[in-house]
Amino acid sequence: MNIPALDCIGFDTCFGICLETAYELRDCALLLVGTPALVPANGWDYTALFSLFLQGELTATAFAQCALEQYQAQYATYEYASFSVVDCAYVASVVDGFAAFARSMATL
């Protein structure tokens, strides 16, 4: 069964964007957005995010940019806050490169 891909999947969870998750969802979405680390206790400010998003172009790329901007604004004073936008088209090649690196390190 061929399931059509979503434009964007957002993770308002700690460690939502990791290589393993991106690999598993690489055929399910064009973009993944979220944090590869801890999400501060408040999580995303959805009101600010969608207010910003609805003012511009309604595309996956625009949503990802708005999510990044909102997160940066909300957590500018937090040292550990981080956010990632992953283009799923590149995930398989990143995994292949990482696997090759791991194999080469295992032979040392």
Buried (B, 14 or more C-beta within 10 A) or exposed (E): EEEEBBEBBBBBEEBBBBEEBBBEBBEEBBBBBBBBBEBBEEEBBEEBBBEBBEEEEEBBBBBBBBBBBBBEEBBEEEEEBBBBBBBBEEBEEBBEEEEEEEEEEEEE
